[in-house]
Amino acid sequence: MRHGPRNLISDVPGLQVGNSEDRELKSGATVILPDEPAVTSVAIHGGAPGTREIALLEPEQTVSAVDAIVLAGGSAFGLDAGAGVQGRLAEMGRGYAVGPVRVPIVPSAILFDLLNGGSKDWGGEPPYRDLGRLALDNVSHDFSLGSFGAGTGATTANLKGGLGSASQVLDSGITVGALVAVNALGRATMGDSAHFWAAPFEMNDEFGGLGLPNGIPPDTAAVRTKLDGLKSGANTTIATVATDAILTKAEAKRLAVMAHDGLARALWPAHTPLDGDLVFAMSTGKRELQNPMSDLVQLGAAAAACLARAIARGIYHAEPAPGDPVPTWKQKFQKD
């Protein structure tokens, strides 16, 4: 197996990503922008999601392609980031055509980062619309991981979370990628050890190269969460998986469902009543499947593996900031 040249979701031909963040706010937004409208669906397996323009992504609904996807902090306030991206795309002349009018389709998901030590004194003007527009203006094939974009102020039960991404190129030449903002209720490490649950999927020491431990670390199976410090609804892992394979909307839905296996492989516990765990699946439609049934199995497995790796990479690259409620992985485990 090998990853793409950047080991980012932007290795998928036809995709760019933009981030924006406010360090004082300890929050931000991330935009996934396809060059052309992309077939997209979604699977929501967490019990506390926060979303915008999600119902239209079901296979039976009319609109089959989207203009962008937005991930943001800010809880429900962060949904304004999608409106900011929508407005900017309209200025660019993009959107679903209804007669002479174009309406940009921008599904969005948010995570709760309101209790992470950042200043949230925005009064009657939440900043997320502007953060969304700025993230769109920043789109590129290269972007930073860790404490950037929607992952700026993310946390897990024992470590700081962050923005992660990874890619994989299949033997067929099809590329799969994942992008995730990790703000999970549970832990991405085996107990309080340095070893990531995602270790079996790691490529080229991309999140420390520690592999699996020689024995089972103490407290590995214990259900440790953020419940002691945060309120219900304060946790979410929101992600996008993407491929250049040509998919129908129903196939994109199945890809999103399968990708959730990677989330469950990388976090313990996952899909709880207090997480808003959600995965978008996007197709840029560049390569035909040779054998749709078996190829989709391979795609789904690769998407799950990419998502597991992306979760670990987001935490591995997190950077400390004043007032953080938990340490970063590198603060706790990396020795100089």
C-alpha positions as CSV (number, residue, x, y, z in Angstrom):
1,M,0.0,0.0,0.0
2,R,1.1,3.6,-0.6
3,H,-0.3,7.0,0.0
4,G,-0.4,9.9,-2.4
5,P,2.4,12.5,-2.8
6,R,1.0,14.8,-0.1
7,N,-0.7,12.1,2.1
8,L,-3.7,14.5,2.2
9,I,-7.2,14.3,0.9
10,S,-6.1,16.8,-1.7
11,D,-4.2,13.9,-3.4
12,V,-7.7,13.0,-4.8
13,P,-7.7,14.7,-8.2
14,G,-10.2,17.6,-8.3
15,L,-10.1,18.6,-4.6
16,Q,-8.6,21.4,-2.6
17,V,-8.9,22.3,1.1
18,G,-8.8,25.6,2.9
19,N,-8.5,26.4,6.6
20,S,-9.1,29.5,8.7
21,E,-8.7,29.9,12.4
22,D,-8.8,32.5,15.2
23,R,-6.2,31.7,17.9
24,E,-7.8,33.8,20.6
25,L,-11.2,32.2,19.8
26,K,-9.5,28.7,19.7
27,S,-11.8,27.7,16.8
28,G,-11.9,27.7,13.0
29,A,-13.4,26.4,9.8
30,T,-12.3,24.0,7.1
31,V,-13.6,23.9,3.5
32,I,-13.3,21.0,1.0
33,L,-13.7,22.4,-2.5
34,P,-14.1,20.3,-5.6
35,D,-13.2,21.8,-8.9
36,E,-16.6,20.8,-10.2
37,P,-19.8,19.8,-8.3
38,A,-19.1,16.4,-6.7
39,V,-21.5,13.5,-6.0
40,T,-21.8,13.4,-2.2
41,S,-23.7,11.5,0.5
42,V,-23.4,11.2,4.3
43,A,-23.7,8.7,7.1
44,I,-24.4,10.0,10.6
45,H,-23.8,7.4,13.4
46,G,-23.4,9.7,16.4
47,G,-26.2,10.7,18.6
48,A,-25.6,14.4,18.8
49,P,-24.9,15.8,15.3
50,G,-25.0,19.5,14.3
51,T,-25.6,19.9,10.5
52,R,-26.7,22.0,7.6
53,E,-28.1,20.9,4.2
54,I,-27.8,17.2,5.1
55,A,-31.2,15.7,4.1
56,L,-30.5,16.4,0.4
57,L,-27.5,14.1,0.5
58,E,-29.7,11.0,0.8
59,P,-29.7,8.9,-2.4
60,E,-33.4,9.4,-3.1
61,Q,-33.2,13.2,-3.0
62,T,-33.0,15.3,-6.1
63,V,-29.7,17.2,-5.9
64,S,-26.8,14.8,-6.5
65,A,-23.7,17.0,-6.4
66,V,-22.4,19.6,-4.0
67,D,-20.3,22.7,-4.4
68,A,-18.3,22.4,-1.2
69,I,-18.3,20.8,2.3
70,V,-17.7,22.7,5.5
71,L,-16.4,21.5,8.8
72,A,-16.4,24.0,11.7
73,G,-16.0,24.6,15.4
74,G,-18.4,26.7,17.3
75,S,-21.3,24.3,17.9
76,A,-24.5,25.5,16.4
77,F,-22.9,29.0,15.9
78,G,-20.4,27.4,13.6
79,L,-23.1,26.5,11.0
80,D,-22.7,30.1,9.9
81,A,-19.4,29.1,8.3
82,G,-21.5,27.2,5.7
83,A,-23.5,30.4,4.9
84,G,-20.2,32.3,4.5
85,V,-18.9,29.7,2.0
86,Q,-22.2,29.7,0.2
87,G,-22.2,33.5,-0.2
88,R,-18.6,33.5,-1.5
89,L,-19.3,30.7,-4.0
90,A,-22.4,32.7,-5.2
91,E,-20.1,35.6,-5.9
92,M,-17.9,33.2,-7.9
93,G,-20.9,32.2,-10.0
94,R,-21.1,28.6,-8.7
95,G,-24.2,26.7,-7.6
96,Y,-27.1,24.6,-8.6
97,A,-28.9,26.2,-11.5
98,V,-32.6,27.1,-11.0
99,G,-33.5,29.1,-14.1
100,P,-31.3,32.2,-14.1
101,V,-30.4,31.7,-10.4
102,R,-27.6,29.7,-8.9
103,V,-27.8,28.3,-5.4
104,P,-24.5,26.9,-4.0
105,I,-25.0,23.6,-2.2
106,V,-22.8,23.5,0.9
107,P,-23.5,20.7,3.4
108,S,-21.9,21.5,6.8
109,A,-21.1,19.9,10.1
110,I,-19.9,21.3,13.4
111,L,-18.2,20.3,16.6
112,F,-18.5,21.7,20.1
113,D,-15.3,23.6,21.2
114,L,-17.0,26.3,23.3
115,L,-15.3,25.2,26.6
116,N,-11.7,24.8,25.4
117,G,-10.2,27.9,27.0
118,G,-10.7,30.3,24.1
119,S,-12.5,33.6,24.2
120,K,-16.1,33.2,23.0
121,D,-17.2,36.7,23.8
122,W,-18.4,37.6,20.4
123,G,-21.7,39.2,21.5
124,G,-24.4,39.2,18.8
125,E,-21.9,38.6,15.9
126,P,-20.5,35.1,15.8
127,P,-17.4,35.1,13.7
128,Y,-18.0,31.9,11.7
129,R,-19.5,33.4,8.6
130,D,-16.2,35.3,8.1
131,L,-14.2,32.3,9.0
132,G,-16.0,30.3,6.4
133,R,-15.3,32.9,3.7
134,L,-11.6,33.1,4.7
135,A,-11.3,29.3,4.6
136,L,-12.6,29.3,1.1
137,D,-10.2,32.0,0.1
138,N,-7.4,29.9,1.5
139,V,-8.0,26.7,-0.6
140,S,-5.0,24.9,-1.8
141,H,-3.7,21.5,-2.5
142,D,-1.4,21.9,0.5
143,F,-2.6,22.6,4.0
144,S,-1.5,22.1,7.6
145,L,-2.6,19.4,10.1
146,G,-3.2,19.6,13.8
147,S,-4.4,22.8,15.4
148,F,-5.8,24.4,12.2
149,G,-9.2,24.9,10.7
150,A,-12.0,23.1,12.3
151,G,-9.5,21.2,14.5
152,T,-8.0,24.4,16.1
153,G,-9.6,23.9,19.5
154,A,-10.6,20.3,19.4
155,T,-10.0,17.9,22.3
156,T,-10.4,14.2,23.2
157,A,-10.7,12.6,26.6
158,N,-7.0,12.7,27.4
159,L,-5.3,14.7,24.6
160,K,-5.8,17.7,22.4
161,G,-7.5,16.8,19.1
162,G,-7.0,18.4,15.7
163,L,-7.4,18.4,12.0
164,G,-6.1,15.2,10.3
165,S,-5.8,13.9,6.8
166,A,-4.4,10.9,4.9
167,S,-4.6,9.3,1.4
168,Q,-4.1,5.9,-0.3
169,V,-3.6,5.0,-3.9
170,L,-5.1,1.6,-4.8
171,D,-3.5,-0.9,-7.2
172,S,-6.2,0.2,-9.8
173,G,-4.8,3.8,-9.6
174,I,-7.9,5.1,-7.9
175,T,-7.1,7.5,-5.0
176,V,-8.9,7.7,-1.7
177,G,-8.5,10.3,1.0
178,A,-9.9,11.4,4.3
179,L,-10.1,14.7,6.2
180,V,-11.3,14.8,9.8
181,A,-11.7,17.2,12.7
182,V,-11.2,15.1,15.9
183,N,-13.1,16.3,19.0
184,A,-14.1,12.9,20.3
185,L,-15.7,12.0,23.6
186,G,-13.3,9.1,24.0
187,R,-9.6,8.4,23.4
188,A,-7.5,7.8,20.3
189,T,-4.8,6.1,22.3
190,M,-4.8,2.7,23.9
191,G,-5.5,3.7,27.5
192,D,-3.2,6.5,28.5
193,S,-0.3,5.0,26.6
194,A,1.3,6.7,23.6
195,H,0.1,4.0,21.2
196,F,-2.7,4.9,18.8
197,W,-5.6,2.5,18.2
198,A,-5.0,3.3,14.5
199,A,-1.5,1.8,14.6
200,P,-2.2,-1.2,12.3
201,F,-3.0,1.1,9.5
202,E,0.0,3.5,9.8
203,M,2.1,4.3,6.8
204,N,5.7,5.5,6.9
205,D,5.7,6.5,10.6
206,E,3.1,9.2,9.9
207,F,2.0,9.5,13.5
208,G,5.1,8.5,15.4
209,G,5.8,5.0,14.2
210,L,5.3,3.3,17.6
211,G,3.2,0.5,16.2
212,L,1.3,-1.7,18.6
213,P,2.5,-2.2,22.2
214,N,4.2,-5.4,23.3
215,G,1.4,-6.0,25.8
216,I,-2.0,-4.5,26.4
217,P,-1.5,-1.2,28.3
218,P,-3.4,-0.7,31.5
219,D,-6.8,0.9,31.2
220,T,-7.0,0.1,27.5
221,A,-10.6,-1.2,27.6
222,A,-11.8,1.3,30.2
223,V,-14.4,3.8,29.0
224,R,-12.8,7.1,29.8
225,T,-14.5,10.2,28.4
226,K,-14.8,14.0,28.7
227,L,-18.0,13.7,30.7
228,D,-16.4,15.0,33.9
229,G,-15.4,18.2,32.2
230,L,-17.8,18.9,29.3
231,K,-21.6,18.9,28.8
232,S,-23.8,16.7,26.7
233,G,-23.2,17.5,23.0
234,A,-19.7,18.6,23.6
235,N,-18.1,16.0,21.4
236,T,-17.9,15.2,17.7
237,T,-15.7,13.7,15.1
238,I,-16.6,15.0,11.7
239,A,-15.0,13.8,8.5
240,T,-15.0,13.7,4.8
241,V,-13.7,10.8,2.7
242,A,-13.2,11.3,-1.0
243,T,-12.3,9.4,-4.1
244,D,-11.7,10.1,-7.8
245,A,-13.7,7.0,-8.7
246,I,-17.0,7.6,-10.5
247,L,-19.8,6.8,-7.9
248,T,-23.5,7.1,-7.8
249,K,-25.1,8.8,-4.9
250,A,-26.1,5.4,-3.4
251,E,-22.5,4.1,-3.8
252,A,-21.2,7.3,-2.1
253,K,-23.7,6.6,0.8
254,R,-22.2,3.1,1.1
255,L,-18.7,4.5,1.1
256,A,-19.6,6.9,4.0
257,V,-21.1,4.0,6.0
258,M,-18.0,1.8,5.5
259,A,-15.7,4.7,6.3
260,H,-17.2,4.8,9.8
261,D,-15.4,1.6,10.5
262,G,-12.2,3.6,10.5
263,L,-13.6,6.0,13.1
264,A,-14.4,3.0,15.3
265,R,-11.0,1.6,14.7
266,A,-9.3,4.8,15.8
267,L,-11.5,6.0,18.8
268,W,-12.7,4.3,21.9
269,P,-15.6,4.6,22.6
270,A,-17.2,6.0,19.4
271,H,-20.7,6.7,18.0
272,T,-21.9,7.5,21.5
273,P,-25.2,9.3,22.3
274,L,-23.0,12.4,23.1
275,D,-20.9,12.4,19.9
276,G,-22.1,13.8,16.6
277,D,-19.9,11.4,14.6
278,L,-20.5,12.0,10.9
279,V,-18.8,11.1,7.6
280,F,-19.4,12.7,4.2
281,A,-18.4,10.8,1.1
282,M,-17.5,12.6,-2.0
283,S,-16.7,11.5,-5.6
284,T,-14.9,13.8,-8.0
285,G,-15.8,11.4,-10.8
286,K,-12.5,11.0,-12.7
287,R,-12.0,7.1,-12.9
288,E,-14.5,4.4,-13.8
289,L,-14.9,1.4,-11.5
290,Q,-13.9,-1.8,-13.4
291,N,-15.9,-4.1,-11.2
292,P,-18.4,-2.0,-9.3
293,M,-19.1,-4.5,-6.5
294,S,-15.6,-5.7,-5.7
295,D,-14.1,-2.2,-6.3
296,L,-16.5,-0.6,-3.9
297,V,-15.5,-3.1,-1.2
298,Q,-11.8,-2.1,-1.8
299,L,-12.8,1.6,-1.8
300,G,-14.7,1.3,1.5
301,A,-11.9,-0.5,3.2
302,A,-9.3,2.0,2.0
303,A,-11.6,4.9,3.1
304,A,-11.9,3.4,6.6
305,A,-8.1,2.9,6.8
306,C,-7.5,6.5,5.7
307,L,-10.0,7.8,8.2
308,A,-8.3,5.9,11.1
309,R,-4.9,7.2,10.0
310,A,-6.2,10.8,9.6
311,I,-7.6,10.7,13.2
312,A,-4.3,9.7,14.6
313,R,-2.4,12.3,12.5
314,G,-4.7,15.1,13.6
315,I,-3.9,14.3,17.3
316,Y,-0.2,13.7,16.6
317,H,0.2,17.1,15.0
318,A,-1.8,19.1,17.5
319,E,0.1,22.1,19.0
320,P,-0.3,23.5,22.5
321,A,-2.0,26.9,23.2
322,P,-2.5,28.9,26.4
323,G,-5.4,27.6,28.5
324,D,-5.6,24.2,26.9
325,P,-7.6,21.8,29.1
326,V,-5.5,18.7,28.0
327,P,-2.0,18.3,26.8
328,T,-1.0,17.5,23.2
329,W,0.3,14.0,22.2
330,K,3.8,15.5,21.7
331,Q,3.8,17.3,25.0
332,K,2.9,14.1,26.9
333,F,4.9,11.5,24.9
334,Q,7.6,12.9,22.7
335,K,11.0,13.1,24.3
336,D,13.6,15.5,23.1
